């Protein structure tokens, strides 16, 4: 595999700006770029796909087995000239202590033989940037840092001081990005606004490509990655089996958090995806075998969902005979009610007893391991799944429904019952990433 991984030592240092700009610029040069995102992020891959003009994928060393990571990466890189991966948080940040299975970007780079392009936010420092670069160079002997890109450079003198200090370590500085707010993408409480909601997305990505072209030595970067080609396993490993042959999938601005690898695997297995829009008052196709409500931003559209009689009626009719599963936002919509940020309660589908509130916000974040109590769309009874939870909703009441799974976190906490199931309907706040058993 030939490519590199864009990383930093902390969040907010410029990974996404640099990654999208490089993907757009490389694709514009006629290269076939295979984009990837480290970790459980479900927003960035859509931006990657738009910038690279090829579908994105998630690679996660905690939630996926090494065989699953290798199989996904091999499939993603097939037919591409270069794999460009964007890291998460800081390069070495992860959970647990099992070698190669911490969920860190460093694990992915090491497993796939990808060199690391390190972006350093040099705000408020100059020569001290070299200390950060040196630490990154020495901390993990599995990694090779191909070069440094300085970010938020204030002046030519600032650039020169940082560059001289870093290059004295034997690390090439391949670019210096000036402070520029015009190329920043809009954000909201879960990160970036979704790609399909971003105004003038193509123009924004072209501007990012221009920005990176002006300030990064892209040709030199490609040359330095020229000897980084590493063969990887091509055998695929199962992640999550299709929940049915024909899958009715809610898909619009309120329901969009679906991992690309699930849709690709389901289609590869012969399943048919039947998208519908609850915000357009569409119900699931009654000929489908199963209905899947993914996460998204239902709290921003709660009034419209509550008024969508066609969607809610169609969903209830479907659930009377066939399986329905909701993840995170989809789980909230399956519940009895959702209180929005202004304190107004909106009636939801009432297929589960769950009541949630965004007026009382509390961050829930982290990996999850779940063992299913009964068979359903996620798998058979006893199946073990890895997943991730990231939301601000507060549960007001879970109701009297049975729990979906026995769930634990990545930090050794005792497992406990979580999620809900009632008849053919199930839901949970964790997004399933892969089946582990």
C-alpha positions in Angstrom: 0.0 0.0 0.0 1.4 3.4 -1.0 0.2 6.4 1.0 0.5 8.4 4.1 -1.5 9.4 7.3 -2.1 13.0 8.2 -1.7 13.4 12.0 -1.1 15.9 14.7 -0.4 15.8 18.4 -3.8 17.1 19.4 -7.3 17.8 18.1 -7.9 21.2 16.4 -4.4 21.4 15.0 -5.4 21.4 11.3 -5.7 17.7 10.3 -9.0 18.1 8.5 -8.0 21.2 6.7 -4.8 19.7 5.4 -6.3 16.3 4.6 -9.2 17.7 2.6 -6.9 20.1 0.8 -4.5 17.4 -0.1 -7.2 15.0 -1.3 -8.7 17.7 -3.4 -5.4 18.8 -4.9 -4.2 15.3 -5.6 -7.5 14.3 -7.2 -7.3 17.5 -9.3 -3.8 16.3 -10.5 -5.5 13.2 -11.9 -4.4 10.8 -9.1 -6.8 8.2 -7.8 -6.9 9.0 -4.1 -8.3 6.4 -1.6 -9.5 8.4 1.5 -9.7 6.9 4.9 -10.5 8.1 8.4 -9.0 6.7 11.6 -11.5 6.0 14.4 -15.2 6.1 14.7 -15.9 9.5 13.0 -19.0 9.3 10.7 -18.9 12.9 9.4 -15.4 13.2 7.9 -15.7 10.3 5.5 -18.4 12.1 3.6 -16.2 15.2 3.2 -13.3 12.9 2.2 -15.5 11.3 -0.5 -16.4 14.7 -1.9 -12.8 15.9 -1.9 -11.2 12.7 -3.3 -14.1 11.9 -5.6 -14.0 8.3 -4.2 -16.0 6.8 -1.2 -14.3 7.1 2.2 -13.9 4.4 4.9 -13.2 4.2 8.6 -10.3 2.2 10.0 -10.3 1.5 13.7 -7.8 -0.6 15.6 -9.9 -0.9 18.7 -13.3 -1.6 17.2 -12.0 -3.8 14.4 -9.7 -6.8 14.4 -6.4 -6.5 12.6 -7.8 -8.7 9.8 -10.8 -6.4 9.5 -8.6 -3.3 9.3 -6.4 -5.0 6.7 -9.3 -6.2 4.6 -11.0 -2.8 4.6 -7.8 -1.0 3.7 -6.9 -3.4 0.9 -10.4 -3.0 -0.6 -10.2 0.8 -0.2 -6.8 1.0 -1.9 -7.7 -1.3 -4.8 -7.2 0.6 -8.0 -5.9 3.8 -6.3 -2.6 5.5 -6.7 -2.4 6.7 -3.1 -4.2 6.1 0.2 -4.6 9.3 2.2 -5.7 8.7 5.8 -6.7 11.3 8.3 -6.0 10.6 12.0 -8.1 11.3 15.0 -7.3 13.4 18.1 -3.5 13.2 18.7 -1.4 10.7 16.8 -0.8 8.4 19.9 -4.2 8.9 21.6 -6.2 5.8 22.2 -7.6 3.6 24.9 -6.3 0.5 26.7 -2.9 -1.0 26.5 -3.1 -4.0 24.1 -0.4 -3.4 21.5 -1.8 -2.4 18.2 -5.4 -2.4 19.5 -5.7 1.0 21.2 -7.7 2.8 18.5 -4.9 5.3 17.9 -3.9 6.7 14.6 -0.4 5.4 15.3 -1.8 1.8 15.3 -3.3 2.2 11.9 -0.1 3.8 10.4 2.0 1.0 11.8 -0.4 -1.8 10.8 -0.6 -0.6 7.2 3.0 0.7 6.7 1.8 4.3 6.2 4.3 7.1 6.7 3.1 10.0 8.9 2.7 13.5 7.7 2.6 15.5 10.9 0.8 18.9 11.1 2.0 21.2 13.9 -0.1 24.1 15.1 2.8 26.6 15.9 0.6 29.3 17.3 2.5 31.0 20.1 5.8 29.2 19.6 8.7 29.0 17.2 11.8 26.9 18.1 9.8 25.0 20.7 7.9 23.4 17.8 11.0 21.2 17.3 10.5 19.7 20.8 7.0 18.6 19.8 8.3 17.2 16.5 11.1 15.4 18.2 8.8 13.8 20.8 6.5 12.5 18.0 9.5 11.2 16.1 10.9 9.2 19.1 7.8 8.1 21.0 6.8 5.1 18.8 9.6 3.3 16.9 7.0 1.6 14.6 6.4 4.9 12.8 8.2 7.0 10.2 7.4 10.7 10.0 7.7 11.6 6.3 7.6 15.3 7.0 6.1 18.2 8.9 3.5 20.8 7.8 3.4 23.9 10.0 0.0 25.4 10.6 -1.2 28.9 11.6 2.1 30.5 10.7 2.0 34.2 11.5 4.8 35.6 9.3 7.8 34.7 7.1 10.1 35.1 10.1 7.9 32.8 12.2 8.0 30.2 9.4 11.8 30.4 9.1 12.4 30.0 12.8 10.1 27.0 13.1 11.5 25.4 9.9 15.1 25.8 10.9 14.5 24.2 14.3 12.5 21.3 12.9 14.8 20.5 10.0 17.8 20.4 12.4 16.2 17.2 13.6 16.4 15.7 10.1 12.6 16.1 9.6 11.8 17.9 6.3 9.2 20.8 6.6 7.0 20.2 3.5 4.8 23.2 4.0 3.6 26.1 6.1 0.0 27.1 6.2 -0.7 30.7 7.2 -3.6 31.7 9.5 -6.6 31.7 7.2 -10.2 31.6 8.5 -11.7 31.8 5.0 -11.0 28.1 4.3 -12.5 26.8 7.6 -15.6 24.6 7.4 -18.6 25.3 9.6 -19.0 23.3 12.8 -21.7 22.3 15.3 -21.9 20.4 18.6 -20.9 17.0 17.1 -18.2 18.4 14.9 -18.4 19.6 11.3 -21.7 20.3 9.7 -22.5 17.3 7.4 -21.1 17.4 3.9 -24.6 17.3 2.3 -25.6 20.3 4.4 -22.5 22.5 3.6 -23.3 25.3 1.3 -21.1 25.4 -1.9 -19.2 22.3 -0.8 -17.5 22.0 -4.1 -16.3 25.6 -4.0 -15.1 25.2 -0.4 -13.1 22.0 -1.3 -11.6 23.7 -4.4 -10.5 26.6 -2.2 -8.9 24.2 0.3 -7.1 22.4 -2.6 -5.8 25.8 -3.9 -4.8 26.8 -0.3 -2.8 23.6 0.2 -1.3 23.7 -3.4 0.1 27.1 -2.6 1.7 26.2 0.7 2.6 22.5 0.6 5.2 20.8 -1.5 2.9 18.1 -2.8 5.3 16.7 -5.4 8.0 16.3 -2.8 5.5 14.6 -0.4 4.6 12.0 -3.1 8.3 11.4 -3.8 9.0 10.8 -0.1 6.2 8.3 0.1 7.5 6.5 -3.0 9.2 3.8 -1.0 6.4 3.3 1.5 4.6 0.7 -0.6 3.7 -2.2 1.8 1.8 -5.3 0.8 -1.2 -6.0 3.0 -3.7 -8.8 3.3 -6.4 -8.8 0.7 -8.7 -11.3 2.4 -11.8 -9.5 3.7 -13.2 -10.1 7.2 -16.8 -9.7 8.1 -17.8 -6.5 9.9 -21.6 -6.5 10.2 -23.9 -8.8 8.2 -26.8 -7.3 6.3 -29.8 -7.1 8.6 -32.0 -8.2 5.7 -32.0 -8.7 1.9 -33.9 -5.4 1.3 -33.1 -2.7 3.8 -35.2 0.4 4.2 -32.7 3.1 5.3 -33.8 6.5 6.7 -31.5 9.0 4.8 -31.7 12.8 5.0 -30.4 15.7 7.1 -31.8 14.2 10.3 -30.6 10.6 9.7 -27.2 10.4 8.1 -24.7 8.8 10.5 -24.0 5.5 8.7 -20.6 4.1 8.4 -19.6 3.7 4.8 -18.1 0.2 5.4 -21.6 -1.1 6.4 -23.3 0.1 3.3 -20.5 -1.2 1.1 -20.5 -4.6 2.8 -24.2 -5.0 2.7 -24.3 -4.2 -1.0 -21.3 -6.6 -1.6 -23.3 -9.3 0.1 -26.2 -8.7 -2.3 -28.5 -6.6 -0.1 -30.5 -3.8 -1.6 -30.6 -0.4 0.2 -33.9 1.4 -0.1 -33.4 5.0 1.2 -36.4 7.1 2.3 -36.6 10.6 3.9 -38.6 11.0 7.1 -38.2 14.8 6.7 -40.0 14.5 3.4 -42.7 12.6 5.3 -41.8 9.3 3.6 -42.2 5.9 5.4 -40.1 2.8 4.9 -40.8 0.7 1.8 -43.3 -1.9 3.0 -41.7 -4.5 0.8 -38.4 -4.2 2.7 -37.3 -6.9 5.1 -36.0 -4.5 7.8 -36.0 -0.8 8.6 -32.8 0.9 9.8 -32.9 4.4 11.4 -29.3 5.7 11.7 -28.1 8.5 13.9 -28.0 12.1 12.9 -29.5 15.3 14.2 -33.2 14.6 15.0 -33.0 17.1 17.8 -32.6 19.9 15.2 -35.7 18.6 13.3 -37.9 17.3 16.1 -40.9 19.4 15.2 -40.8 18.3 11.5 -40.5 14.7 12.5 -43.3 14.9 15.0 -45.5 16.4 12.3 -44.6 13.8 9.7 -47.7 11.6 10.0 -46.9 9.7 6.8 -43.4 8.7 8.1 -44.6 7.9 11.7 -47.7 6.0 10.5 -45.6 4.1 7.9 -43.0 3.2 10.5 -45.5 1.9 13.0 -47.2 -0.2 10.3 -43.8 -1.6 9.2 -42.9 -2.4 12.9 -46.1 -4.3 13.4 -44.7 -7.2 11.3 -41.0 -6.6 10.5 -37.8 -5.6 12.4 -36.9 -2.0 13.0 -33.6 -0.8 14.5 -32.5 2.6 15.5 -29.1 3.9 16.4 -28.6 7.0 18.6 -30.8 9.6 16.9 -32.8 6.8 15.3 -33.2 5.3 18.8 -34.5 8.6 20.1 -37.1 8.8 17.3 -38.3 5.3 18.1 -39.1 6.5 21.6 -42.1 8.2 23.0 -40.9 11.8 23.1 -37.9 14.1 22.5 -37.4 17.4 24.3 -35.5 19.8 22.2 -32.9 22.4 23.3 -35.7 25.0 24.0 -37.5 22.6 26.3 -40.4 21.8 24.0 -41.4 18.1 24.0 -42.2 16.5 20.6 -44.0 13.2 20.3 -42.1 10.5 18.5 -43.0 7.1 17.2 -43.8 5.5 20.6 -42.5 2.2 19.5 -40.3 2.2 22.6 -40.8 3.8 25.9 -37.7 6.0 25.7 -37.9 9.7 26.5 -34.9 11.9 25.8 -34.0 15.5 26.3 -31.5 17.9 24.6 -32.5 20.7 27.0 -30.6 18.8 29.7 -27.3 18.2 27.8 -24.7 15.8 28.9 -21.8 14.4 26.8 -21.7 10.6 26.4 -18.6 9.6 24.5 -16.5 6.4 24.1 -16.1 3.0 22.7 -18.6 0.3 23.6 -18.6 -3.6 23.6 -22.0 -5.1 23.5 -23.3 -8.7 23.8 -26.8 -9.0 22.4 -29.6 -10.4 24.7 -31.7 -11.6 21.7 -31.5 -12.0 18.0 -32.4 -9.1 15.8 -31.0 -6.8 13.0 -27.6 -6.5 14.7 -27.1 -10.2 14.8 -28.0 -13.4 16.7 -28.4 -13.8 20.4 -25.0 -13.7 22.1 -23.3 -11.9 19.3 -20.5 -9.5 20.4 -20.3 -6.1 18.7 -17.9 -3.2 19.0 -19.3 0.3 18.7 -19.0 3.9 19.7 -21.3 6.4 21.5 -21.2 10.1 21.0 -24.2 12.3 21.9 -25.4 14.9 24.3 -28.9 13.6 25.0 -30.2 12.9 28.5 -32.4 9.9 29.1 -35.5 11.0 31.0 -36.9 7.5 31.2 -36.1 4.2 29.5 -39.6 2.9 30.0 -40.4 -0.7 30.7 -38.8 -2.2 27.6 -36.3 -5.0 27.8 -32.6 -4.0 27.4 -31.0 -4.8 24.0 -27.5 -5.8 25.2 -25.0 -6.1 28.0 -22.7 -3.2 27.3 -19.3 -2.2 28.7 -16.8 0.6 27.9 -13.2 0.5 26.9 -11.9 1.4 30.3 -12.7 -1.7 32.3 -16.0 -0.6 33.7 -18.5 -3.3 34.7 -20.9 -4.2 31.9 -24.6 -3.3 32.3 -27.9 -3.6 30.4 -28.3 -0.9 27.8 -30.6 0.0 24.9 -34.2 -1.2 24.4 -36.2 -3.9 22.6 -39.9 -4.4 22.3 -41.2 -7.0 19.9 -39.7 -6.4 16.5 -38.3 -3.0 17.5 -34.8 -2.4 19.0 -32.5 0.6 19.6 -29.4 1.8 21.4 -27.2 4.9 21.6 -24.1 3.0 20.4 -23.3 2.9 16.7 -22.3 -0.6 15.8 -18.9 -0.7 14.0 -18.1 -4.4 13.7 -19.0 -7.9 15.0 -16.2 -9.3 17.1 -17.2 -12.9 17.8 
